[in-house]
Amino acid sequence: MSAKMTHLDQLYADTDDPWNFRTSAYEQEKFAATRAALGADAYEHAVELGCGNGALAQHLAPLCAAYTGVDAVARAVRAAQEAVPAARFVQGWLPDDLPQGAFDLIVLSEIVYFLDPSALQRLGADMDARWPNAELICVTWLGDTGNSLQGEAALGCLNAALGTPLSLVSKTADYRIDRRLTREAL
């Protein structure tokens, strides 16, 4: 964890927007595609694991009565709170620091490849145990991640850990969006 945390802290050392989420047309299109992939028009309480600076939360939080974001980087959490003041953002490392709550939407956007296979196994099992009826959306980068796991391999590890796996909703040359609807909707 320490080497990955150092890497993440370095990414945020000079800016709270290291991937240009706020200004990139590509990122804004991906956020719109993520919103379009949702299975419902509204949610009671969403959790975004790996929320970064809150750029995606700005698109999704208006659909939710409550929104919680978790990120490992303190600077990202502060930026997210500024971006979406009505939401709750907390610092935590996944899968260790999953928040408490009754979530009906779980969002993982371009984060699964930051975890190793054993952490993805635990994350999938923990999500299933805590929120068995939650809709799950996972956005996965398809390019070189710079991590030991590439996007689709990491997604495969997560899928293997889930009781009901994710299904492909859409795919571009750069990313894919997978979803598992609530068990009630299946």
RALINKA-V133941 format. One record per residue. N is the residue number from 1. PHI is phi in degrees with one decimal (999 if undefined). PSI is psi as a letter, one per 30 degrees, with the letter a starting at -180 (* if undefined). D_FIRST is the distance of its C-alpha to the first C-alpha in Angstrom with 2 decimals. Layout:
((N:PHI:PSI:D_FIRST) (N:PHI:PSI:D_FIRST))
//
This chain:
((1:999:e:0.00) (2:-64.5:e:3.80) (3:-66.0:e:5.67) (4:-67.9:e:5.29) (5:-65.5:e:5.95) (6:-60.9:e:8.53) (7:-60.5:e:9.90) (8:-64.3:e:10.47) (9:-60.5:e:12.00) (10:-64.9:e:14.10) (11:-59.2:e:15.35) (12:-94.8:g:16.60) (13:-61.3:e:17.89) (14:-103.8:f:21.43) (15:-156.9:l:21.85) (16:-92.5:g:20.85) (17:-137.9:i:21.85) (18:-66.3:f:20.10) (19:-106.4:g:21.33) (20:56.1:h:24.77) (21:-56.6:e:24.70) (22:-72.1:f:27.66) (23:-114.5:f:29.94) (24:-79.1:k:29.19) (25:-62.1:e:31.84) (26:-59.0:e:29.57) (27:-63.6:e:26.92) (28:-64.4:e:29.76) (29:-64.8:e:31.26) (30:-65.1:e:28.02) (31:-64.0:e:27.76) (32:-64.4:e:31.42) (33:-65.6:e:30.87) (34:-64.6:e:28.07) (35:-61.7:e:30.49) (36:-65.5:f:33.25) (37:-79.3:f:31.26) (38:-63.8:k:31.12) (39:-87.1:f:33.39) (40:-137.4:l:34.92) (41:-88.3:f:36.39) (42:-153.0:l:34.90) (43:-137.2:l:32.25) (44:-75.4:e:32.14) (45:-151.3:j:28.45) (46:-101.0:l:25.73) (47:-127.7:k:21.97) (48:-110.1:j:19.96) (49:-92.1:j:16.29) (50:83.1:h:14.65) (51:-75.5:f:17.89) (52:55.3:b:17.32) (53:-87.9:g:20.44) (54:87.9:g:22.61) (55:-63.6:e:24.61) (56:-70.9:e:24.60) (57:-57.8:e:25.15) (58:-61.1:f:28.34) (59:-85.0:e:29.62) (60:-98.7:e:28.68) (61:-57.1:e:29.04) (62:-61.4:f:32.84) (63:-88.5:f:33.06) (64:-121.5:k:31.46) (65:-64.9:e:32.98) (66:-142.8:k:29.53) (67:-140.5:k:26.22) (68:-123.8:k:22.73) (69:-120.5:k:19.75) (70:-127.1:k:16.08) (71:-146.5:l:13.62) (72:-77.0:f:10.41) (73:-99.7:k:12.50) (74:-58.3:e:15.37) (75:-63.4:e:17.74) (76:-65.5:e:17.49) (77:-63.1:e:18.26) (78:-62.7:e:21.21) (79:-65.0:e:22.49) (80:-63.3:e:22.38) (81:-63.4:e:24.33) (82:-67.9:e:26.84) (83:-71.1:e:27.22) (84:-133.8:i:27.84) (85:-59.9:f:29.12) (86:-78.4:f:30.33) (87:-91.2:l:26.93) (88:-113.8:k:24.23) (89:-127.0:k:20.76) (90:-133.4:l:17.93) (91:-88.7:k:14.51) (92:-172.2:l:11.83) (93:-102.7:k:8.53) (94:-91.4:k:9.69) (95:-90.5:g:10.98) (96:-62.9:e:10.87) (97:-110.3:h:12.92) (98:-66.1:k:15.65) (99:-74.3:l:18.72) (100:-84.5:k:21.99) (101:151.4:l:24.94) (102:-102.9:i:27.34) (103:-92.7:k:26.13) (104:-108.8:f:28.42) (105:-141.8:k:26.35) (106:-119.2:k:22.67) (107:-119.7:k:21.56) (108:-125.4:j:18.59) (109:-116.1:j:19.37) (110:53.5:h:17.62) (111:-129.1:f:14.10) (112:-60.8:e:14.00) (113:-77.9:f:13.13) (114:-81.2:f:9.74) (115:-105.1:l:8.91) (116:-92.8:l:9.76) (117:-55.9:e:13.13) (118:-68.4:e:12.41) (119:-67.7:e:10.43) (120:-67.3:e:13.39) (121:-59.9:e:15.80) (122:-66.7:e:14.76) (123:-60.4:e:14.80) (124:-60.7:e:18.21) (125:-64.3:e:19.60) (126:-66.2:e:18.65) (127:-63.7:e:20.20) (128:-63.0:e:23.24) (129:-70.8:e:23.67) (130:-82.1:e:23.40) (131:-133.4:i:25.08) (132:-63.9:f:27.18) (133:-106.0:g:29.63) (134:-78.1:k:27.45) (135:-72.5:k:27.82) (136:-125.0:k:24.64) (137:-117.5:k:24.36) (138:-131.0:j:21.79) (139:-101.5:k:22.14) (140:-126.8:k:20.73) (141:-69.3:k:20.96) (142:-101.5:f:22.91) (143:-85.3:a:22.50) (144:-66.5:k:20.11) (145:-86.8:f:16.63) (146:76.0:g:15.32) (147:-115.0:l:12.50) (148:-66.6:e:12.93) (149:-104.5:k:14.46) (150:-86.3:l:17.36) (151:-52.9:e:18.55) (152:-68.5:e:21.15) (153:-66.6:e:19.28) (154:-64.5:e:16.43) (155:-60.5:e:19.30) (156:-62.1:e:20.96) (157:-63.7:e:18.13) (158:-63.8:e:18.16) (159:-58.6:e:21.95) (160:-64.5:f:22.21) (161:-87.9:f:20.52) (162:-84.8:k:22.85) (163:-62.0:e:26.25) (164:-118.0:j:27.90) (165:-71.7:l:26.28) (166:-74.3:l:26.19) (167:-123.6:k:29.14) (168:-63.4:k:29.47) (169:-104.5:e:31.16) (170:-154.8:l:31.24) (171:-147.9:k:30.08) (172:-116.5:a:30.57) (173:-67.8:f:30.00) (174:-105.1:f:26.70) (175:-152.8:l:25.21) (176:-132.4:l:26.05) (177:-121.7:k:26.24) (178:-118.7:l:26.18) (179:-144.4:k:27.33) (180:-124.4:j:28.03) (181:-72.1:l:30.85) (182:-60.1:l:31.30) (183:-61.2:e:32.77) (184:-66.0:f:35.91) (185:-88.7:f:36.33) (186:-70.0:*:35.86))
//
